Amino acid sequence: MMIKINAKESVEIVQGVFVSVISESGSKYHSWDELTEAQIACFTGLSDEIQTVYGKYKDCMTA
């Protein structure tokens, strides 16, 4: 899942594989195995919440 935060920041999450935090200062790649339990919970929660919000609004996005 690629999440565009704003014009200068994005987060790419492939659960169980990697997380990449992209900003104007560069990209930081993190292997899923390198993440702490707290980071895994954070990125998993972010991904789950985005999917929930998208599911709520996706039908009204098609015109």
MOHU-V546369 format. One record per backbone hydrogen bond with DSSP energy under -0.5 kcal/mol. CO is the residue of the C=O (numbers start at 1). NH is the residue of the N-H. Records with the same first field share a line. If there is no record, write none. Layout:
# MOHU-V546369
CO=NH ; NH
This chain:
# MOHU-V546369
1=3 ; 13
2=4
3=5 ; 11
6=9
8=24
9=5 ; 6
10=22
11=3 ; 13
12=20
13=15
14=17 ; 18
17=32
18=14
19=30
20=12 ; 22
21=28
22=10
23=26
26=23
27=29
28=21
30=19
31=34 ; 35
32=35
36=40
37=41
38=42
39=43
40=44
41=45
42=46
43=47
44=48
45=49
46=50
47=51
48=52
49=53
50=54
51=55
52=56
53=57
54=58
57=60 ; 61
58=61 ; 62
59=62
61=63
